[in-house]
Amino acid sequence: MTVTGRFAPSPTGAMHLGNARTALLAWLHSRAHGGRHLLRFEDLDTGRVRPWAYDLTRRDLAWLGLDWDEEFRQSGRLDLYAAALSRLDTYPCTCTRKEVLAAIQDSAGAPHGEEAVYPGTCRAGSVHPQRPAARRWRVPDAESCVTDALTGKTLCQWLPRDVGDFVLRRNDGVYAYHLAVVVDDALMGVTDVLRGADLWTASPRQAALHRALGFTPPHFLHVPLLTDYRGERLAKRGGAPPLSEWRERGEAPGRVLADLARSLPWPGFRAVPQEVTAAELLPLWSEMLTARARR
């Protein structure tokens, strides 16, 4: 099977170095396997989208030497998400986030995992029918496990105990990330999803959604996040400097790529020269994958 990977930025602002490193690794994985590579703009939350961010992202990627075979926008695929939603057992929920947190605190059991788990307040019927309603998936009672193809670690979640009935469409009509990304990866033929380690815990529920919709889950690979001097992940909301600053002041892209490569926790990447092209990093990615497969 041909490997198909993707880089899926949100056009809510300029790319920063953390985004660039994930984009580089996703590209390396697709191209090292001789596969297809997609660029998908995750732009469903239109209130946060910045129209200029689409072209800025394209220019930044091209400057780094990262190409792609096809481009998509989630905002043009709403009918596909609607069709998928109609195939799932969902129910309307009018609880606010504050009410959900209060219900959890009042319940006998503490929430499982690192996030608040919806206690099923509206499972038997909306408690505030006059309000706009979100659609929650009536998560089937089952265990969902995912093994990370990069680290070899396995994560299992008991559904719905560990994740609750999560939202698939918000009360303002915006389709939720979990539904859109599953539908897109499946229908675009994505076989390998390389993304940041912060999305590792989302993988079991997304795998469960894949199976519920009759899809085969992709291989998941989660890479370390780039952090600042305080050890905190770089983020647009946190004011991380945009990659375009390096490009616009005449910095050589090869030096930026070398810095990104040396920031990775894998021996081969730490020894790259002062300047390097993305293509020159392909053998290192292949060697790293081969070494991990032998363990």
C-alpha positions as CSV (number, residue, x, y, z in Angstrom):
1,M,0.0,0.0,0.0
2,T,1.3,3.5,-0.9
3,V,2.0,5.6,2.2
4,T,0.0,8.8,2.3
5,G,0.8,11.4,4.9
6,R,-0.4,14.9,5.6
7,F,0.4,18.2,7.3
8,A,-2.8,19.8,8.7
9,P,-2.2,23.3,10.0
10,S,-4.9,25.6,11.3
11,P,-4.8,29.0,9.4
12,T,-5.4,31.0,12.6
13,G,-2.0,32.7,12.4
14,A,1.5,32.4,11.2
15,M,3.5,29.1,11.5
16,H,6.1,29.0,14.2
17,L,9.2,26.8,14.6
18,G,7.2,24.1,16.4
19,N,4.7,23.9,13.5
20,A,7.7,23.9,11.0
21,R,9.4,20.9,12.8
22,T,6.2,18.9,12.7
23,A,5.7,19.8,9.0
24,L,9.2,18.7,8.3
25,L,8.8,15.4,10.0
26,A,5.5,14.7,8.3
27,W,7.1,15.4,5.0
28,L,10.1,13.3,5.7
29,H,7.9,10.3,6.6
30,S,5.8,10.6,3.5
31,R,8.7,11.1,1.1
32,A,11.0,8.5,2.8
33,H,8.4,5.9,1.9
34,G,8.0,7.2,-1.7
35,G,4.5,8.2,-0.8
36,R,2.0,11.0,-1.3
37,H,1.9,14.0,0.9
38,L,-1.1,16.2,1.5
39,L,-1.6,19.8,2.8
40,R,-4.9,20.1,4.6
41,F,-6.0,23.4,6.1
42,E,-8.2,22.8,9.2
43,D,-10.3,25.9,9.0
44,L,-13.7,24.9,10.4
45,D,-13.5,27.5,13.2
46,T,-14.1,30.5,10.9
47,G,-14.1,33.0,13.7
48,R,-10.4,32.3,14.4
49,V,-9.3,31.9,10.7
50,R,-7.0,34.6,9.3
51,P,-7.4,34.7,5.5
52,W,-3.8,35.7,5.0
53,A,-2.5,32.6,6.9
54,Y,-3.2,30.2,4.0
55,D,-0.7,31.8,1.6
56,L,1.7,32.6,4.3
57,T,1.8,28.9,5.3
58,R,2.3,27.9,1.7
59,R,5.2,30.3,1.3
60,D,6.8,29.1,4.5
61,L,6.6,25.5,3.6
62,A,8.0,26.1,0.1
63,W,10.8,28.2,1.6
64,L,11.8,25.1,3.7
65,G,11.7,22.9,0.6
66,L,8.6,21.0,1.6
67,D,6.2,20.2,-1.2
68,W,2.8,18.5,-1.3
69,D,0.8,16.6,-3.9
70,E,-2.7,17.8,-3.1
71,E,-4.3,20.6,-1.0
72,F,-7.6,20.6,0.8
73,R,-9.6,22.9,3.0
74,Q,-12.0,21.5,5.6
75,S,-14.4,24.4,5.1
76,G,-15.2,23.0,1.7
77,R,-16.0,19.5,3.0
78,L,-19.0,20.2,5.3
79,D,-21.3,17.9,3.4
80,L,-19.0,15.0,4.1
81,Y,-19.0,15.6,7.8
82,A,-22.8,15.9,7.8
83,A,-23.1,12.6,6.1
84,A,-20.8,10.9,8.6
85,L,-22.6,12.5,11.5
86,S,-25.9,11.1,10.2
87,R,-24.5,7.6,10.4
88,L,-23.6,7.8,14.1
89,D,-25.8,7.4,17.2
90,T,-25.8,11.0,18.5
91,Y,-28.0,13.1,20.7
92,P,-28.6,16.8,21.4
93,C,-26.8,18.3,24.4
94,T,-27.4,21.8,25.7
95,C,-25.1,21.7,28.6
96,T,-22.5,24.6,28.9
97,R,-18.9,23.8,29.7
98,K,-19.4,25.4,33.1
99,E,-22.4,23.1,33.8
100,V,-20.5,20.0,32.7
101,L,-17.6,20.9,35.1
102,A,-20.1,21.5,37.9
103,A,-21.8,18.2,37.3
104,I,-18.5,16.4,37.3
105,Q,-17.5,18.0,40.6
106,D,-20.9,17.1,42.1
107,S,-20.7,13.4,41.0
108,A,-19.3,10.7,43.2
109,G,-16.5,9.8,41.0
110,A,-13.6,11.9,39.8
111,P,-13.0,12.4,36.1
112,H,-10.8,9.7,34.5
113,G,-7.6,10.7,32.7
114,E,-6.3,14.3,32.2
115,E,-9.5,15.9,30.9
116,A,-13.0,16.4,32.2
117,V,-15.3,13.5,31.1
118,Y,-18.9,14.4,30.2
119,P,-21.2,12.7,32.8
120,G,-24.0,12.0,30.3
121,T,-26.4,14.7,31.6
122,C,-28.4,14.9,28.4
123,R,-28.2,11.2,27.4
124,A,-31.8,10.6,28.3
125,G,-33.0,14.0,26.9
126,S,-31.9,17.6,26.8
127,V,-32.2,19.4,30.1
128,H,-32.5,22.8,28.5
129,P,-34.4,22.2,25.2
130,Q,-34.8,25.9,24.6
131,R,-31.0,26.3,24.0
132,P,-29.0,25.6,20.8
133,A,-27.8,22.1,21.0
134,A,-24.5,20.4,20.3
135,R,-24.5,16.8,19.0
136,R,-22.7,14.3,21.2
137,W,-21.7,10.8,20.1
138,R,-23.4,8.1,22.2
139,V,-20.0,6.4,22.6
140,P,-20.3,2.6,22.5
141,D,-19.2,0.6,25.6
142,A,-15.9,-0.8,24.4
143,E,-12.1,-0.6,24.7
144,S,-10.2,1.2,22.1
145,C,-6.4,0.7,21.8
146,V,-3.8,2.4,19.6
147,T,-0.1,1.5,19.3
148,D,2.1,4.4,18.3
149,A,4.1,3.3,15.2
150,L,7.0,5.5,16.2
151,T,7.5,4.9,19.9
152,G,5.9,1.4,20.1
153,K,3.8,2.5,23.1
154,T,0.2,1.4,23.4
155,L,-2.6,3.5,24.8
156,C,-6.0,2.0,25.7
157,Q,-9.1,3.9,26.7
158,W,-12.4,2.4,28.0
159,L,-15.3,4.0,26.2
160,P,-17.2,5.9,27.3
161,R,-15.7,5.8,30.8
162,D,-12.4,7.5,29.9
163,V,-13.6,10.0,27.3
164,G,-17.3,10.4,27.8
165,D,-19.8,11.1,25.0
166,F,-17.7,13.7,23.2
167,V,-19.0,16.5,20.9
168,L,-19.1,15.9,17.2
169,R,-20.8,19.2,16.2
170,R,-20.8,22.3,18.4
171,N,-24.0,24.2,19.3
172,D,-23.0,26.9,16.8
173,G,-23.0,24.3,14.0
174,V,-19.2,23.9,13.6
175,Y,-18.1,20.3,13.2
176,A,-15.7,19.2,15.9
177,Y,-12.1,18.3,15.3
178,H,-12.4,14.7,16.1
179,L,-15.1,14.0,13.5
180,A,-13.6,16.1,10.7
181,V,-10.1,14.7,11.1
182,V,-11.4,11.1,11.0
183,V,-13.5,11.7,8.0
184,D,-10.8,13.5,6.1
185,D,-8.0,11.0,6.9
186,A,-10.3,8.1,5.8
187,L,-11.6,9.7,2.6
188,M,-8.3,11.2,1.6
189,G,-6.6,7.8,1.9
190,V,-4.2,8.9,4.7
191,T,-2.4,5.8,5.9
192,D,0.1,7.5,8.3
193,V,-0.7,10.3,10.7
194,L,2.4,12.0,12.1
195,R,1.6,14.8,14.5
196,G,2.6,16.3,17.9
197,A,2.7,14.3,21.0
198,D,0.0,16.5,22.5
199,L,-2.6,14.6,20.4
200,W,-1.5,11.1,21.6
201,T,-4.4,10.8,24.0
202,A,-6.9,11.7,21.2
203,S,-5.9,8.7,19.1
204,P,-7.9,5.9,20.8
205,R,-11.2,7.9,20.5
206,Q,-10.4,8.8,16.9
207,A,-9.6,5.1,16.1
208,A,-13.0,4.2,17.6
209,L,-14.7,6.8,15.4
210,H,-12.9,5.3,12.4
211,R,-14.2,1.9,13.2
212,A,-17.8,3.1,13.9
213,L,-17.9,4.7,10.5
214,G,-16.5,1.5,8.8
215,F,-13.0,2.9,8.2
216,T,-9.6,1.4,9.0
217,P,-7.7,3.6,11.4
218,P,-4.3,4.9,10.1
219,H,-1.0,4.4,11.6
220,F,-0.3,7.0,14.3
221,L,3.1,8.5,14.9
222,H,3.5,11.2,17.6
223,V,6.6,13.3,17.7
224,P,8.0,15.4,20.6
225,L,6.9,19.0,20.8
226,L,9.4,21.9,20.4
227,T,9.5,23.8,23.7
228,D,10.8,27.2,24.8
229,Y,13.4,27.9,27.4
230,R,10.8,27.3,30.1
231,G,10.0,23.9,28.8
232,E,6.6,25.0,27.5
233,R,5.4,24.1,24.1
234,L,5.5,26.8,21.4
235,A,2.0,28.1,20.5
236,K,0.5,30.8,18.4
237,R,-1.6,32.0,21.3
238,G,1.6,32.1,23.5
239,G,3.2,34.5,21.1
240,A,5.7,32.1,19.5
241,P,7.7,34.0,16.9
242,P,6.5,33.4,13.3
243,L,8.7,31.4,10.9
244,S,8.2,34.1,8.4
245,E,10.4,36.4,10.5
246,W,13.4,34.2,9.6
247,R,12.4,34.1,6.0
248,E,11.8,37.8,5.6
249,R,15.1,38.8,7.2
250,G,17.1,36.7,4.8
251,E,18.0,33.7,7.0
252,A,19.1,30.7,5.0
253,P,16.4,28.0,5.1
254,G,19.1,25.4,5.4
255,R,20.2,26.8,8.7
256,V,16.7,26.8,10.0
257,L,16.2,23.2,8.9
258,A,19.5,22.2,10.6
259,D,18.5,23.9,13.8
260,L,15.1,22.0,13.7
261,A,16.9,18.7,13.0
262,R,19.4,19.2,15.9
263,S,16.6,19.9,18.3
264,L,15.2,16.4,17.9
265,P,16.1,13.7,20.4
266,W,17.5,11.2,17.9
267,P,21.3,10.8,17.5
268,G,21.5,11.0,13.7
269,F,19.7,14.3,13.6
270,R,21.8,15.9,16.3
271,A,24.9,15.6,14.1
272,V,23.7,17.4,11.0
273,P,25.9,20.2,9.5
274,Q,25.2,23.9,9.9
275,E,23.1,23.9,6.8
276,V,21.0,21.1,5.3
277,T,18.2,20.6,2.8
278,A,15.0,18.7,3.6
279,A,15.9,16.1,1.0
280,E,19.3,15.5,2.7
281,L,17.4,14.6,5.9
282,L,15.5,11.8,4.3
283,P,18.1,9.1,4.9
284,L,18.3,10.0,8.6
285,W,14.5,9.5,8.9
286,S,14.7,6.2,7.2
287,E,17.6,5.0,9.3
288,M,15.9,6.1,12.5
289,L,12.7,4.1,11.6
290,T,14.8,1.1,10.7
291,A,16.7,1.2,14.0
292,R,13.5,1.5,16.0
293,A,11.9,-1.4,14.0
294,R,14.8,-3.7,15.1
295,R,14.3,-3.1,18.8
